[in-house]
């Protein structure tokens, strides 16, 4: 198998067994180097078993006799093996730096750049999406939860993408938590952040929702840093010192001229949650607003509610009904404003509420949930390794 890298043709060396192959994963953040990407306990605030999809890939490949590590262990020179690299984004570096790094990797005959998996969304990492047309010259696959046409406003040039659904860490409900009764009304779980692009973003919609429901004392807000300035997501060239100065200036301004949205958020804040599932199980409804309104952008937010028996009020992927039945959730798009939403939620009877919960449980047990299952995700990467090495994984 020969593939083109710029003006060069690279022919990967033949492999005869799994011991001739190693797979290196470039994680979404440097904090997951040193193989912490595969350690489900390494980031307790990120979510319940949030790293389970990576740990499951690790288990599948190592069981087949293939060495698996994070990309910081990739040898600087050939080591006698065919080394596959799979990137899950641009870990704590600017996309332009990553392009150069991968360009150099692609020149090595012992390295195959198997897949670049765009896990984030454009309002968080616009630079990464702008870099995808260049990255597709070096990677055999660009993988995305969306499609070429929907991403054009951010990639600017067409990018051939292979679709995937965001993998969920669990396959069915947490029975004890799902069955919990005596629940409070409404919760939202998000950290205090702002997007890098204000294009179809829902960060500010979350703030407006919290401010509205806090007027009635009806919402609890869980997440980090609601007692300080919001953090801007994504990579930036702005020096850390300047960012700290700007953060302090924001806090001074907030004390002098309080922004009512952040005053409400601070009032509703209950601090971070160590267990999403346990927290959700204390509430009837949860506001589940994705970072952005964009085709295919469905993360763990809605599913975390399903596992805990909480009814999600969802706003995000416009094609959500292609993936999840309408009976499972409250669709924010059906309401003109939060007043109308509140009246609807307050009108739901216990039997109707149970109907939503049972529909979600049935969905998780159905074939419609299969694209989001952990096994589907693992099978995809086993297939990639098989295709790029000729081995049967």
C-alpha positions in Angstrom: 0.0 0.0 0.0 1.5 3.3 -1.1 0.1 6.8 -0.2 1.0 10.3 -1.2 2.5 12.8 1.3 3.0 16.1 -0.5 5.5 15.3 -3.3 6.8 12.1 -1.7 5.6 8.5 -1.9 5.9 6.5 1.2 5.6 2.7 1.2 5.1 1.4 4.7 7.1 -1.7 5.6 5.3 -5.0 5.6 4.2 -6.5 9.0 3.8 -10.2 9.7 2.4 -10.2 13.2 1.1 -7.9 16.0 4.5 -7.6 17.6 5.7 -5.6 14.5 3.1 -2.9 15.2 2.7 -0.1 17.7 -0.1 2.4 17.9 0.5 5.9 19.4 -2.4 8.2 20.4 -2.0 11.9 20.4 -4.4 13.0 23.2 -6.6 16.1 23.3 -4.5 17.6 26.1 -0.9 17.2 27.3 -2.3 16.3 30.7 -3.2 12.9 29.2 0.4 12.2 28.1 2.4 9.5 29.9 -0.5 7.1 29.1 -2.9 8.9 31.3 -5.3 9.0 28.3 -6.1 5.4 29.1 -6.5 5.9 32.9 -10.2 6.4 33.7 -9.3 8.0 37.1 -7.0 10.7 35.8 -9.6 13.5 35.5 -12.3 13.2 38.1 -14.0 16.5 37.1 -14.3 15.7 33.4 -17.2 13.3 33.8 -18.1 9.8 34.9 -15.7 7.4 33.1 -15.1 10.0 30.5 -11.9 8.3 29.3 -13.6 4.8 29.0 -13.6 5.1 25.2 -9.8 5.4 25.1 -9.3 2.8 27.8 -11.5 0.4 25.7 -9.4 0.9 22.6 -6.3 0.3 24.6 -7.7 -3.0 26.0 -8.8 -4.2 22.5 -5.5 -3.5 20.8 -3.2 -4.7 23.6 -5.2 -7.9 23.8 -4.3 -8.5 20.2 -0.6 -8.1 21.1 -0.2 -4.6 19.8 1.8 -2.1 21.8 -0.3 1.0 22.6 1.0 4.3 24.2 0.4 8.0 24.0 2.3 9.9 21.3 4.9 11.3 23.7 6.4 7.8 23.7 6.8 7.7 19.9 10.5 6.9 19.3 12.5 9.6 17.6 14.0 7.2 15.2 12.8 3.9 13.7 12.7 1.0 16.2 11.9 -1.9 13.9 8.2 -1.6 14.2 5.5 0.0 12.0 4.2 2.8 14.1 0.7 4.1 13.6 -0.3 7.5 14.9 -3.9 8.5 15.7 -4.5 12.1 16.8 -7.5 13.2 18.9 -6.8 16.9 18.3 -4.0 19.3 18.9 -2.8 18.8 22.5 -2.1 22.2 24.0 -0.4 23.6 20.9 -1.6 25.9 18.1 -2.8 24.0 15.0 -0.1 25.5 12.9 2.5 23.9 15.1 0.7 20.6 14.9 0.6 20.7 11.1 4.4 21.0 11.1 4.8 18.2 13.6 2.7 15.9 11.6 4.3 16.9 8.3 7.7 15.8 9.7 6.2 12.5 11.0 4.8 11.7 7.6 8.3 11.7 6.1 9.2 8.7 8.2 8.9 5.3 6.5 8.2 3.7 9.9 5.2 6.0 10.7 1.7 5.9 9.3 -0.6 8.8 10.2 -3.7 6.7 10.4 -6.4 9.2 11.6 -7.0 12.7 12.8 -10.1 12.7 14.9 -11.7 16.1 15.3 -13.2 15.7 18.8 -13.9 19.3 19.5 -16.3 21.7 17.8 -15.4 24.8 15.8 -16.5 27.4 18.4 -14.0 25.9 20.8 -11.1 25.1 18.4 -11.6 27.2 15.2 -7.9 26.9 14.4 -8.0 23.1 14.3 -10.8 23.2 11.7 -9.0 25.8 9.6 -6.0 23.4 9.6 -8.0 20.3 8.5 -7.5 20.9 4.7 -3.7 20.8 5.3 -3.9 17.9 7.8 -5.8 15.8 5.3 -2.7 15.8 3.1 -0.8 13.8 5.7 -3.5 11.7 7.5 -5.2 8.8 5.8 -8.4 9.7 7.5 -10.0 12.9 8.9 -12.8 11.8 11.2 -15.6 14.1 12.4 -19.0 13.9 14.0 -20.3 16.1 11.2 -19.9 16.2 7.4 -18.0 18.1 4.7 -20.8 20.6 3.9 -21.6 21.5 7.5 -18.0 22.2 8.3 -17.2 24.3 5.2 -17.8 27.6 7.1 -15.0 26.6 9.4 -12.6 24.6 7.2 -13.1 27.0 4.2 -12.1 24.3 1.9 -13.7 20.9 1.5 -12.4 18.2 3.8 -13.2 14.5 3.2 -14.4 13.3 6.6 -15.4 9.9 7.9 -18.3 10.2 10.3 -18.4 8.9 13.8 -20.8 9.3 16.7 -19.5 10.5 20.1 -18.8 7.4 22.1 -20.7 7.0 25.4 -19.0 5.5 28.4 -22.0 3.4 29.4 -24.5 1.2 27.6 -27.5 1.3 29.8 -29.1 3.0 32.8 -27.5 3.1 36.3 -30.4 1.2 37.8 -30.1 2.5 41.4 -29.7 6.1 40.4 -32.3 5.8 37.6 -34.9 4.6 40.1 -34.2 7.4 42.6 -37.3 9.4 43.7 -38.0 12.6 45.6 -36.1 14.7 42.9 -35.6 18.4 42.8 -36.8 20.4 39.7 -34.0 21.5 37.5 -30.2 21.3 37.1 -27.5 22.4 34.7 -23.9 21.1 34.7 -21.3 23.3 32.9 -18.1 25.0 33.8 -17.7 28.8 33.5 -16.4 29.2 30.0 -16.8 31.3 26.9 -16.3 30.2 23.2 -13.5 31.3 21.0 -16.1 31.9 18.2 -19.5 33.4 18.7 -21.1 31.6 15.8 -24.2 29.6 16.6 -22.8 29.1 20.1 -24.9 28.2 23.2 -22.6 29.3 26.0 -24.4 32.6 26.3 -27.8 30.8 26.0 -26.8 28.7 29.1 -26.2 31.9 31.0 -29.6 33.4 30.0 -31.3 30.2 31.0 -29.7 30.1 34.5 -30.5 33.8 35.0 -34.2 33.1 34.1 -34.8 30.1 36.3 -32.8 31.6 39.1 -35.4 34.3 39.4 -37.7 31.6 40.7 -35.0 29.7 42.7 -35.6 26.7 40.5 -32.2 25.8 39.2 -29.0 24.4 40.6 -25.8 25.0 38.6 -22.9 22.6 39.0 -19.5 23.2 37.4 -16.2 24.7 38.1 -15.1 28.4 38.5 -18.5 30.2 38.7 -16.9 32.3 41.4 -14.4 33.8 39.0 -14.0 35.2 35.5 -15.0 32.9 32.6 -12.2 31.1 30.9 -12.0 31.3 27.1 -11.8 27.9 25.6 -9.4 26.6 22.9 -5.8 27.4 22.0 -4.6 31.0 21.8 -1.4 33.0 21.2 -2.3 35.3 24.1 0.4 35.0 26.9 -0.8 33.4 30.1 0.3 36.5 32.1 -1.9 38.7 30.1 -4.8 36.3 30.4 -4.4 36.4 34.2 -4.4 40.2 34.1 -7.6 40.2 32.0 -9.2 37.8 34.4 -8.5 40.0 37.4 -9.8 43.0 35.5 -13.0 41.2 34.8 -13.5 40.4 38.5 -12.9 44.0 39.5 -15.4 45.2 36.9 -17.9 42.6 38.0 -17.7 43.9 41.6 -18.2 47.5 40.4 -20.7 46.9 37.7 -22.2 43.4 38.2 -23.4 41.6 35.1 -26.7 40.1 36.1 -26.1 36.9 34.2 -23.0 36.1 36.2 -24.6 37.3 39.4 -27.4 34.8 38.8 -24.9 32.0 38.0 -23.0 32.7 41.2 -26.2 32.5 43.1 -27.3 29.2 41.5 -23.8 27.6 41.7 -23.4 24.6 43.8 -19.7 24.0 43.0 -18.2 21.1 41.0 -19.8 17.6 40.9 -17.6 14.6 41.4 -20.2 12.3 39.8 -22.4 13.5 37.0 -24.7 10.6 37.3 -25.2 10.9 41.1 -25.9 14.6 40.7 -28.3 14.2 37.8 -30.2 11.5 39.7 -31.3 14.2 42.2 -33.3 16.2 39.6 -36.3 15.7 37.3 -35.0 17.9 34.4 -31.6 19.0 33.2 -30.7 21.8 30.8 -28.5 20.1 28.2 -27.2 22.8 25.8 -24.3 21.8 23.6 -21.5 24.2 23.0 -22.8 24.9 19.5 -25.7 24.4 17.1 -24.1 22.3 14.4 -25.0 19.2 12.5 -23.9 16.0 14.3 -22.5 17.8 17.4 -24.0 15.5 20.1 -21.7 14.9 23.0 -22.4 13.0 26.3 -24.7 15.6 27.7 -28.1 14.1 26.8 -27.0 10.6 27.4 -25.7 11.3 30.9 -29.3 12.3 31.7 -30.7 9.1 30.2 -28.3 7.0 32.4 -29.5 8.7 35.5 -33.2 8.8 34.7 -33.3 12.6 34.3 -35.2 14.2 31.4 -32.9 16.4 29.3 -34.0 19.7 27.9 -31.8 19.5 24.8 -30.5 22.2 22.4 -27.7 21.5 20.0 -27.5 19.3 16.9 -30.2 20.2 14.4 -30.3 16.6 13.3 -30.8 15.2 16.8 -34.1 13.5 15.8 -32.1 11.4 13.2 -30.4 9.8 16.2 -32.6 10.0 19.2 -36.5 9.6 19.4 -38.4 12.7 20.3 -40.1 10.8 23.1 -36.9 10.7 25.1 -36.3 14.4 25.7 -37.7 17.9 25.7 -36.6 19.8 22.6 -35.8 23.4 23.4 -36.4 24.4 19.8 -40.2 23.9 20.4 -40.4 26.9 22.7 -40.3 30.6 22.0 -38.6 31.5 25.2 -37.7 30.3 28.7 -41.1 31.4 30.0 -42.8 29.0 27.6 -40.4 26.2 28.5 -41.0 26.7 32.2 -44.7 26.5 31.8 -44.4 23.3 29.9 -42.0 21.7 32.4 -44.3 22.6 35.3 -47.3 21.1 33.4 -45.7 17.7 33.0 -47.6 15.1 35.0 -45.9 12.2 36.9 -47.1 9.7 34.3 -45.8 11.9 31.4 -42.5 12.3 33.2 -42.2 8.5 33.6 -43.0 8.2 29.9 -40.0 10.2 29.0 -37.8 8.2 31.3 -39.0 4.8 30.0 -38.6 6.0 26.4 -35.0 6.8 27.1 -34.4 3.5 28.8 -35.9 1.6 25.8 -33.8 3.7 23.4 -30.6 2.8 25.2 -31.5 -0.9 24.8 -32.3 -0.5 21.1 -30.3 -0.6 17.8 -30.8 3.1 17.4 -28.3 3.7 20.2 -25.7 1.4 18.5 -23.8 4.3 16.8 -23.0 5.7 20.2 -22.0 2.5 21.9 -18.6 2.0 23.2 -18.2 -1.2 21.2 -19.0 0.6 18.0 -16.2 3.1 18.7 -13.7 0.3 19.6 -14.6 -1.7 16.5 -13.9 1.4 14.4 -10.4 1.8 15.6 -9.6 -1.9 15.5 -10.7 -1.8 11.8 -8.4 1.2 11.1 -5.5 -0.7 12.5 -6.4 -3.7 10.5 -6.7 -1.7 7.3 -3.4 0.1 7.8 -1.4 -3.0 8.7 -3.1 -6.0 7.1 -3.5 -7.7 10.4 -6.7 -9.1 11.6 -7.6 -7.3 14.9 
